[in-house]
Amino acid sequence: MTEVDADMADMDEHIKPLAEAFAGRSAAPAGGAAAALALTVGAALGEKVARLTRKHRRGQPGDSVRDASEHALRAVWSGSIPKFGQDCDAVRAMLAARRAGAGHEPDGGDQMEMALRVPFQVIDLACDGVRALGDIAAMVKPHLACDIAASAHLMLSAADMSLWNLEQNAGASALSREWRDRVDQARRLVAGAHAIHATITRPMRVAPEQT
């Protein structure tokens, strides 16, 4: 077994417990944590794309943009890692509040604040990541096209899942004006990310028609 094979086998052993946690009987991790995980993987892959693009095009126009995208994507996946545990905590807190209220949905307090805050933050990070990819999409070498598309898909999926989660939680409570504005802001952010995503993945869709 080569060193690379050993590293991959070790990685498999780290992934399996995580998959088992999602498949387990506990309420958490759940959908919000899955969104945070998708964002982490997508942004980390995007950082690799940005770094390799910078390496291949060093000294050509756009160096500062490529550097900024690489740093932005690292900030996204670094920021998304804590959201996994925070979402698990939010799910547990909401369930505890529901049990304490004899089955009624919590309508305020710290539990609902957390249930709204975490998906909003995931949306914010995911849209930052998609924008960073969009900045370098035209510079990416053809052999990285699949990687940038995968990165964009993962981050956009995280944004979409989190928006759905945010809207579901918002619908279960009487929102303050601040949170109504934030939900509207999240919708606009995700709509913008969809538009950028289309420009990133368009070459992947049209290439077969050109051959």
PASEBA-1860 file (N, C-alpha, C; in nm, 3 decimals):
! residues 211
1> MTEVDADM> 0.085/-0.120/0.000/0.000/0.000/0.000/0.088/0.124/0.000 ~ 0.060/0.216/-0.093/0.138/0.339/-0.100/0.097/0.434/0.011 ~ 0.177/0.540/0.027/0.144/0.639/0.130/0.011/0.705/0.099 ~ -0.015/0.732/-0.031/-0.142/0.793/-0.070/-0.257/0.699/-0.039 ~ -0.242/0.569/-0.071/-0.346/0.470/-0.041/-0.373/0.466/0.109 ~ -0.269/0.470/0.189/-0.285/0.467/0.335/-0.360/0.589/0.383 ~ -0.328/0.705/0.324/-0.398/0.828/0.363/-0.547/0.818/0.330 ~ -0.578/0.762/0.211/-0.717/0.750/0.170/-0.791/0.651/0.259
9> ADMDEHIK> -0.726/0.541/0.296/-0.788/0.443/0.385/-0.816/0.505/0.521 ~ -0.722/0.587/0.570/-0.742/0.655/0.697/-0.858/0.754/0.687 ~ -0.870/0.821/0.572/-0.980/0.916/0.552/-1.114/0.843/0.553 ~ -1.119/0.724/0.492/-1.242/0.645/0.493/-1.288/0.617/0.635 ~ -1.193/0.590/0.723/-1.227/0.559/0.862/-1.282/0.682/0.935 ~ -1.246/0.801/0.889/-1.301/0.922/0.949/-1.441/0.951/0.895 ~ -1.464/0.917/0.768/-1.593/0.947/0.706/-1.701/0.854/0.755 ~ -1.667/0.729/0.777/-1.769/0.629/0.815/-1.845/0.667/0.942
17> PLAEAFAG> -1.779/0.706/1.052/-1.855/0.743/1.172/-1.949/0.862/1.148 ~ -1.908/0.953/1.060/-1.992/1.068/1.030/-2.119/1.022/0.957 ~ -2.101/0.932/0.859/-2.218/0.879/0.789/-2.309/0.802/0.885 ~ -2.249/0.728/0.975/-2.329/0.653/1.072/-2.405/0.746/1.165 ~ -2.346/0.861/1.197/-2.414/0.958/1.282/-2.539/1.013/1.212 ~ -2.528/1.041/1.082/-2.644/1.088/1.008/-2.751/0.980/0.997 ~ -2.708/0.855/0.986/-2.802/0.745/0.970/-2.859/0.697/1.104 ~ -2.806/0.747/1.214/-2.844/0.696/1.346/-2.981/0.741/1.392
25> RSAAPAGG> -3.016/0.700/1.513/-3.148/0.727/1.569/-3.161/0.865/1.632 ~ -3.049/0.927/1.659/-3.053/1.060/1.721/-3.109/1.164/1.624 ~ -3.174/1.266/1.680/-3.230/1.373/1.596/-3.123/1.455/1.526 ~ -3.005/1.459/1.583/-2.895/1.535/1.523/-2.772/1.444/1.510 ~ -2.696/1.462/1.400/-2.705/1.566/1.298/-2.822/1.543/1.203 ~ -2.873/1.654/1.150/-2.987/1.647/1.059/-2.959/1.733/0.936 ~ -3.066/1.785/0.874/-3.049/1.855/0.747/-2.962/1.978/0.754 ~ -2.973/2.055/0.860/-2.891/2.175/0.872/-2.743/2.142/0.881
33> AAAALALT> -2.711/2.036/0.955/-2.571/1.993/0.965/-2.522/1.940/0.831 ~ -2.610/1.873/0.756/-2.573/1.826/0.623/-2.540/1.943/0.532 ~ -2.616/2.052/0.544/-2.588/2.171/0.464/-2.451/2.229/0.500 ~ -2.422/2.235/0.630/-2.292/2.288/0.674/-2.178/2.201/0.624 ~ -2.199/2.069/0.625/-2.096/1.977/0.576/-2.075/1.994/0.426 ~ -2.185/2.006/0.350/-2.172/2.028/0.205/-2.097/2.157/0.176 ~ -2.126/2.260/0.254/-2.057/2.387/0.236/-1.909/2.374/0.265 ~ -1.874/2.305/0.372/-1.733/2.288/0.408/-1.657/2.218/0.297
41> VGAALGEK> -1.712/2.107/0.247/-1.644/2.031/0.141/-1.638/2.113/0.012 ~ -1.748/2.178/-0.022/-1.751/2.255/-0.146/-1.653/2.371/-0.144 ~ -1.647/2.443/-0.033/-1.556/2.557/-0.025/-1.410/2.512/-0.022 ~ -1.382/2.400/0.046/-1.245/2.349/0.049/-1.200/2.307/-0.091 ~ -1.290/2.242/-0.165/-1.258/2.206/-0.303/-1.239/2.332/-0.387 ~ -1.321/2.433/-0.363/-1.305/2.559/-0.435/-1.172/2.626/-0.407 ~ -1.127/2.616/-0.282/-0.995/2.672/-0.250/-0.886/2.602/-0.331 ~ -0.898/2.471/-0.345/-0.800/2.398/-0.426/-0.802/2.448/-0.570
49> VARLTRKH> -0.921/2.466/-0.626/-0.932/2.516/-0.763/-0.865/2.654/-0.775 ~ -0.893/2.741/-0.679/-0.834/2.874/-0.683/-0.682/2.868/-0.672 ~ -0.632/2.781/-0.585/-0.487/2.771/-0.566/-0.419/2.718/-0.693 ~ -0.478/2.613/-0.754/-0.419/2.556/-0.875/-0.429/2.653/-0.992 ~ -0.537/2.729/-0.996/-0.551/2.830/-1.101/-0.446/2.938/-1.083 ~ -0.421/2.978/-0.960/-0.317/3.078/-0.932/-0.180/3.024/-0.970 ~ -0.156/2.897/-0.938/-0.026/2.835/-0.968/-0.002/2.829/-1.119 ~ -0.105/2.790/-1.195/-0.088/2.775/-1.340/-0.079/2.910/-1.411
57> RRGQPGDS> -0.136/3.013/-1.352/-0.142/3.143/-1.420/-0.062/3.251/-1.348 ~ 0.032/3.210/-1.263/0.112/3.308/-1.189/0.181/3.403/-1.286 ~ 0.170/3.531/-1.257/0.233/3.632/-1.341/0.142/3.684/-1.451 ~ 0.026/3.621/-1.470/-0.069/3.667/-1.571/-0.170/3.761/-1.505 ~ -0.241/3.839/-1.586/-0.342/3.929/-1.528/-0.443/3.854/-1.442 ~ -0.478/3.913/-1.329/-0.577/3.850/-1.242/-0.519/3.785/-1.118 ~ -0.388/3.800/-1.094/-0.327/3.738/-0.976/-0.396/3.781/-0.847 ~ -0.426/3.909/-0.835/-0.487/3.957/-0.710/-0.626/3.899/-0.692
65> VRDASEHA> -0.700/3.880/-0.801/-0.834/3.820/-0.793/-0.824/3.675/-0.749 ~ -0.729/3.602/-0.808/-0.712/3.461/-0.772/-0.669/3.447/-0.626 ~ -0.579/3.533/-0.582/-0.537/3.530/-0.441/-0.655/3.558/-0.349 ~ -0.734/3.658/-0.384/-0.848/3.694/-0.300/-0.950/3.581/-0.295 ~ -0.973/3.513/-0.408/-1.068/3.403/-0.410/-1.021/3.286/-0.324 ~ -0.892/3.257/-0.334/-0.837/3.149/-0.252/-0.856/3.178/-0.104 ~ -0.825/3.299/-0.062/-0.838/3.335/0.080/-0.985/3.338/0.122 ~ -1.072/3.387/0.033/-1.215/3.393/0.066/-1.272/3.253/0.085
73> LRAVWSGS> -1.234/3.161/-0.001/-1.287/3.024/0.009/-1.236/2.953/0.133 ~ -1.112/2.980/0.171/-1.062/2.924/0.297/-1.141/2.980/0.415 ~ -1.171/3.108/0.410/-1.251/3.168/0.518/-1.390/3.106/0.524 ~ -1.446/3.071/0.408/-1.579/3.011/0.405/-1.578/2.874/0.472 ~ -1.485/2.786/0.430/-1.491/2.653/0.489/-1.446/2.654/0.635 ~ -1.355/2.745/0.671/-1.316/2.757/0.812/-1.435/2.804/0.896 ~ -1.513/2.896/0.840/-1.628/2.946/0.912/-1.744/2.850/0.917 ~ -1.751/2.760/0.818/-1.865/2.667/0.813/-1.849/2.548/0.908
81> IPKFGQDC> -1.727/2.514/0.945/-1.706/2.396/1.031/-1.782/2.407/1.163 ~ -1.777/2.520/1.234/-1.852/2.528/1.360/-2.004/2.520/1.342 ~ -2.053/2.549/1.222/-2.197/2.548/1.199/-2.255/2.407/1.210 ~ -2.173/2.308/1.185/-2.219/2.169/1.199/-2.265/2.143/1.342 ~ -2.176/2.170/1.438/-2.211/2.148/1.578/-2.318/2.243/1.627 ~ -2.315/2.367/1.577/-2.416/2.463/1.620/-2.555/2.421/1.574 ~ -2.564/2.366/1.454/-2.694/2.319/1.407/-2.742/2.201/1.491 ~ -2.651/2.110/1.524/-2.689/1.997/1.611/-2.741/2.047/1.745
89> DAVRAMLA> -2.673/2.147/1.801/-2.719/2.206/1.927/-2.857/2.269/1.912 ~ -2.879/2.337/1.798/-3.008/2.401/1.775/-3.121/2.298/1.766 ~ -3.095/2.188/1.696/-3.197/2.082/1.684/-3.231/2.027/1.822 ~ -3.129/1.998/1.901/-3.154/1.942/2.035/-3.230/2.042/2.122 ~ -3.193/2.170/2.114/-3.260/2.273/2.194/-3.406/2.288/2.154 ~ -3.432/2.284/2.022/-3.570/2.295/1.975/-3.654/2.177/2.021 ~ -3.597/2.058/2.016/-3.671/1.939/2.060/-3.698/1.945/2.210 ~ -3.599/1.991/2.286/-3.618/2.003/2.430/-3.727/2.105/2.462
97> ARRAGAGH> -3.728/2.218/2.389/-3.831/2.319/2.411/-3.968/2.267/2.372 ~ -3.972/2.188/2.265/-4.100/2.131/2.221/-4.155/2.034/2.324 ~ -4.065/1.952/2.378/-4.110/1.857/2.482/-4.159/1.932/2.606 ~ -4.088/2.038/2.641/-4.128/2.117/2.759/-4.262/2.186/2.737 ~ -4.294/2.215/2.610/-4.420/2.280/2.579/-4.529/2.184/2.538 ~ -4.513/2.059/2.573/-4.615/1.956/2.545/-4.646/1.946/2.395 ~ -4.540/1.949/2.315/-4.559/1.926/2.172/-4.576/2.051/2.088 ~ -4.591/2.167/2.151/-4.608/2.291/2.074/-4.473/2.341/2.024
105> EPDGGDQM> -4.475/2.402/1.906/-4.352/2.460/1.852/-4.311/2.580/1.938 ~ -4.181/2.592/1.971/-4.136/2.711/2.043/-4.160/2.836/1.959 ~ -4.205/2.943/2.022/-4.237/3.063/1.945/-4.144/3.179/1.976 ~ -4.033/3.153/2.041/-3.940/3.262/2.069/-3.827/3.211/2.157 ~ -3.748/3.305/2.206/-3.641/3.270/2.297/-3.515/3.226/2.226 ~ -3.421/3.178/2.307/-3.290/3.140/2.254/-3.297/3.027/2.154 ~ -3.388/2.930/2.174/-3.396/2.816/2.085/-3.432/2.860/1.942 ~ -3.534/2.943/1.930/-3.574/2.989/1.798/-3.469/3.081/1.737
113> EMALRVPF> -3.406/3.163/1.819/-3.299/3.250/1.769/-3.188/3.168/1.706 ~ -3.148/3.060/1.772/-3.042/2.974/1.719/-3.089/2.903/1.592 ~ -3.216/2.858/1.591/-3.269/2.786/1.476/-3.278/2.876/1.353 ~ -3.286/3.005/1.372/-3.287/3.100/1.262/-3.146/3.146/1.226 ~ -3.064/3.167/1.327/-2.932/3.225/1.306/-2.839/3.131/1.228 ~ -2.839/3.002/1.265/-2.743/2.910/1.203/-2.766/2.896/1.052 ~ -2.888/2.866/1.005/-2.904/2.857/0.859/-2.877/2.989/0.788 ~ -2.910/3.102/0.852/-2.880/3.231/0.788/-2.730/3.247/0.770
121> QVIDLACD> -2.653/3.208/0.869/-2.507/3.220/0.859/-2.451/3.126/0.754 ~ -2.508/3.006/0.742/-2.463/2.914/0.637/-2.492/2.973/0.499 ~ -2.611/3.032/0.483/-2.645/3.097/0.355/-2.543/3.207/0.324 ~ -2.514/3.290/0.422/-2.420/3.401/0.402/-2.284/3.350/0.357 ~ -2.234/3.248/0.426/-2.104/3.190/0.390/-2.108/3.126/0.251 ~ -2.214/3.049/0.225/-2.224/2.980/0.096/-2.225/3.078/-0.020 ~ -2.298/3.187/-0.005/-2.305/3.285/-0.112/-2.172/3.357/-0.129 ~ -2.100/3.380/-0.020/-1.964/3.434/-0.030/-1.877/3.339/-0.113
129> GVRALGDI> -1.890/3.209/-0.087/-1.810/3.111/-0.158/-1.842/3.105/-0.306 ~ -1.970/3.107/-0.340/-2.009/3.104/-0.481/-1.958/3.229/-0.553 ~ -1.968/3.345/-0.486/-1.917/3.468/-0.548/-1.766/3.459/-0.572 ~ -1.693/3.401/-0.477/-1.547/3.387/-0.493/-1.515/3.296/-0.611 ~ -1.593/3.190/-0.630/-1.572/3.103/-0.746/-1.605/3.177/-0.875 ~ -1.713/3.254/-0.872/-1.751/3.328/-0.990/-1.643/3.423/-1.037 ~ -1.567/3.477/-0.943/-1.460/3.572/-0.977/-1.348/3.507/-1.058 ~ -1.329/3.376/-1.042/-1.218/3.311/-1.113/-1.266/3.213/-1.220
137> AAMVKPHL> -1.396/3.201/-1.238/-1.449/3.098/-1.329/-1.390/3.109/-1.469 ~ -1.376/3.231/-1.520/-1.325/3.249/-1.656/-1.176/3.218/-1.667 ~ -1.106/3.208/-1.555/-0.962/3.184/-1.555/-0.925/3.036/-1.537 ~ -1.024/2.954/-1.501/-0.995/2.815/-1.464/-0.959/2.732/-1.586 ~ -0.855/2.651/-1.572/-0.812/2.562/-1.679/-0.917/2.453/-1.702 ~ -0.926/2.401/-1.826/-1.028/2.299/-1.857/-1.023/2.176/-1.766 ~ -0.903/2.135/-1.724/-0.895/2.014/-1.643/-0.951/2.034/-1.502 ~ -0.980/2.160/-1.465/-1.040/2.189/-1.335/-1.189/2.221/-1.346
145> ACDIAASA> -1.245/2.207/-1.465/-1.386/2.243/-1.486/-1.479/2.160/-1.399 ~ -1.453/2.031/-1.389/-1.538/1.945/-1.306/-1.529/1.983/-1.160 ~ -1.409/2.018/-1.115/-1.390/2.054/-0.974/-1.460/2.184/-0.939 ~ -1.450/2.285/-1.027/-1.516/2.411/-0.994/-1.668/2.395/-0.998 ~ -1.716/2.311/-1.091/-1.861/2.286/-1.097/-1.908/2.213/-0.972 ~ -1.831/2.113/-0.928/-1.868/2.039/-0.807/-1.869/2.130/-0.686 ~ -1.768/2.215/-0.676/-1.760/2.311/-0.566/-1.882/2.403/-0.566 ~ -1.916/2.455/-0.683/-2.030/2.546/-0.693/-2.161/2.474/-0.658
153> HLMLSAAD> -2.178/2.353/-0.709/-2.299/2.276/-0.680/-2.315/2.251/-0.530 ~ -2.207/2.211/-0.465/-2.213/2.182/-0.321/-2.249/2.306/-0.241 ~ -2.185/2.417/-0.273/-2.212/2.539/-0.196/-2.353/2.592/-0.222 ~ -2.398/2.583/-0.348/-2.533/2.629/-0.378/-2.637/2.538/-0.311 ~ -2.610/2.408/-0.309/-2.700/2.315/-0.239/-2.708/2.349/-0.091 ~ -2.595/2.385/-0.031/-2.595/2.425/0.110/-2.681/2.549/0.130 ~ -2.671/2.645/0.038/-2.752/2.766/0.048/-2.900/2.735/0.032 ~ -2.933/2.650/-0.065/-3.073/2.614/-0.089/-3.133/2.540/0.031
161> MSLWNLEQ> -3.058/2.443/0.083/-3.107/2.367/0.198/-3.127/2.458/0.319 ~ -3.033/2.549/0.338/-3.040/2.638/0.454/-3.153/2.739/0.440 ~ -3.180/2.784/0.317/-3.292/2.876/0.297/-3.424/2.806/0.328 ~ -3.437/2.683/0.282/-3.558/2.606/0.313/-3.573/2.590/0.464 ~ -3.463/2.556/0.529/-3.463/2.539/0.674/-3.501/2.669/0.744 ~ -3.443/2.780/0.697/-3.472/2.910/0.756/-3.620/2.945/0.741 ~ -3.674/2.921/0.622/-3.814/2.953/0.598/-3.908/2.866/0.680 ~ -3.870/2.739/0.696/-3.952/2.649/0.779/-3.952/2.696/0.925
169> NAGASALS> -3.835/2.728/0.976/-3.827/2.774/1.115/-3.895/2.909/1.133 ~ -3.881/2.994/1.032/-3.946/3.126/1.040/-4.098/3.112/1.040 ~ -4.148/3.015/0.965/-4.292/2.994/0.959/-4.352/2.939/1.086 ~ -4.265/2.887/1.174/-4.313/2.827/1.299/-4.314/2.926/1.414 ~ -4.283/3.051/1.386/-4.275/3.147/1.495/-4.322/3.285/1.450 ~ -4.351/3.368/1.546/-4.385/3.508/1.518/-4.255/3.586/1.508 ~ -4.217/3.623/1.386/-4.087/3.685/1.366/-4.088/3.833/1.400 ~ -3.974/3.877/1.450/-3.953/4.021/1.467/-3.932/4.084/1.331
177> REWRDRVD> -3.943/4.215/1.322/-3.917/4.286/1.196/-3.775/4.258/1.148 ~ -3.681/4.252/1.241/-3.541/4.224/1.205/-3.528/4.090/1.135 ~ -3.595/3.988/1.187/-3.581/3.856/1.126/-3.660/3.844/0.996 ~ -3.770/3.916/0.985/-3.840/3.918/0.855/-3.749/3.977/0.748 ~ -3.677/4.084/0.784/-3.583/4.146/0.690/-3.469/4.050/0.657 ~ -3.424/3.976/0.755/-3.313/3.882/0.731/-3.356/3.767/0.639 ~ -3.478/3.720/0.656/-3.527/3.613/0.568/-3.535/3.665/0.425 ~ -3.584/3.787/0.408/-3.588/3.847/0.274/-3.447/3.863/0.218
185> QARRLVAG> -3.355/3.905/0.303/-3.216/3.920/0.259/-3.159/3.785/0.216 ~ -3.190/3.679/0.290/-3.141/3.545/0.255/-3.193/3.502/0.119 ~ -3.320/3.531/0.092/-3.377/3.496/-0.039/-3.303/3.568/-0.151 ~ -3.271/3.694/-0.129/-3.199/3.770/-0.232/-3.057/3.716/-0.251 ~ -2.991/3.682/-0.141/-2.856/3.626/-0.150/-2.855/3.497/-0.230 ~ -2.950/3.409/-0.201/-2.955/3.280/-0.270/-2.990/3.298/-0.417 ~ -3.080/3.390/-0.447/-3.113/3.418/-0.587/-2.989/3.466/-0.663 ~ -2.910/3.553/-0.600/-2.786/3.599/-0.661/-2.686/3.486/-0.682
193> AHAIHATI> -2.678/3.395/-0.585/-2.587/3.281/-0.596/-2.628/3.189/-0.711 ~ -2.759/3.172/-0.731/-2.806/3.092/-0.844/-2.762/3.152/-0.977 ~ -2.769/3.284/-0.988/-2.728/3.349/-1.113/-2.578/3.329/-1.138 ~ -2.497/3.343/-1.034/-2.353/3.322/-1.050/-2.323/3.176/-1.081 ~ -2.392/3.085/-1.012/-2.373/2.942/-1.035/-2.397/2.908/-1.182 ~ -2.497/2.969/-1.243/-2.527/2.941/-1.384/-2.411/2.980/-1.474 ~ -2.341/3.089/-1.441/-2.228/3.130/-1.524/-2.108/3.038/-1.503 ~ -2.094/2.983/-1.381/-1.982/2.893/-1.352/-2.000/2.760/-1.424
201> TRPMRVAP> -2.121/2.708/-1.427/-2.144/2.572/-1.479/-2.188/2.571/-1.624 ~ -2.213/2.687/-1.684/-2.261/2.689/-1.822/-2.169/2.614/-1.919 ~ -2.036/2.631/-1.912/-1.950/2.556/-2.005/-1.968/2.405/-1.992 ~ -1.997/2.358/-1.871/-2.017/2.215/-1.851/-2.141/2.167/-1.925 ~ -2.243/2.254/-1.936/-2.368/2.214/-2.000/-2.360/2.222/-2.152 ~ -2.290/2.324/-2.203/-2.293/2.345/-2.347/-2.184/2.268/-2.421 ~ -2.082/2.221/-2.348/-1.970/2.153/-2.416/-2.014/2.036/-2.504 ~ -2.105/1.945/-2.457/-2.143/1.832/-2.542/-2.207/1.875/-2.673
209> EQT> -2.278/1.988/-2.677/-2.345/2.033/-2.797/-2.244/2.089/-2.899 ~ -2.126/2.124/-2.852/-2.028/2.184/-2.941/-1.939/2.080/-3.007 ~ -1.948/1.954/-2.962/-1.861/1.851/-3.018/-1.936/1.767/-3.118
END
